[in-house]
Amino acid sequence: MSAKLVFLGRLEDIAGMGELAVNPGPLEQVLAALDPALAIELLGERVRMALNGALLGDGGGVILAEGDELAFLPPVSGG
């Protein structure tokens, strides 16, 4: 089994996909296996994360387990 990364908004465009199955483990390890340009975007200070539907304060110490879903939410703009 695996964990899943979900990319929303402009992050989906940057990733070239809406979601990606990854091996479970520490977030730093998961991001290190991604394209460096995508990892940099995902770590942007205005990008929020939600683990299994719950918003996280920051990404420090996140360890993905099998079946987890980590969504990356870009900043929202509107007018």
ChimeraX attribute file (.defattr): number of C-alpha atoms within 10 A of each C-alpha:
attribute: neighborCount
match mode: 1-to-1
recipient: residues
	/A:1	11
	/A:2	15
	/A:3	18
	/A:4	21
	/A:5	18
	/A:6	19
	/A:7	23
	/A:8	17
	/A:9	13
	/A:10	13
	/A:11	20
	/A:12	17
	/A:13	11
	/A:14	15
	/A:15	20
	/A:16	11
	/A:17	12
	/A:18	15
	/A:19	17
	/A:20	14
	/A:21	13
	/A:22	19
	/A:23	16
	/A:24	18
	/A:25	15
	/A:26	14
	/A:27	15
	/A:28	14
	/A:29	12
	/A:30	17
	/A:31	16
	/A:32	11
	/A:33	11
	/A:34	13
	/A:35	10
	/A:36	11
	/A:37	10
	/A:38	15
	/A:39	16
	/A:40	12
	/A:41	16
	/A:42	21
	/A:43	15
	/A:44	11
	/A:45	10
	/A:46	12
	/A:47	15
	/A:48	18
	/A:49	22
	/A:50	17
	/A:51	17
	/A:52	12
	/A:53	11
	/A:54	10
	/A:55	14
	/A:56	13
	/A:57	9
	/A:58	13
	/A:59	14
	/A:60	10
	/A:61	9
	/A:62	14
	/A:63	15
	/A:64	21
	/A:65	15
	/A:66	13
	/A:67	14
	/A:68	18
	/A:69	21
	/A:70	24
	/A:71	21
	/A:72	23
	/A:73	20
	/A:74	20
	/A:75	13
	/A:76	9
	/A:77	5
	/A:78	3
	/A:79	2
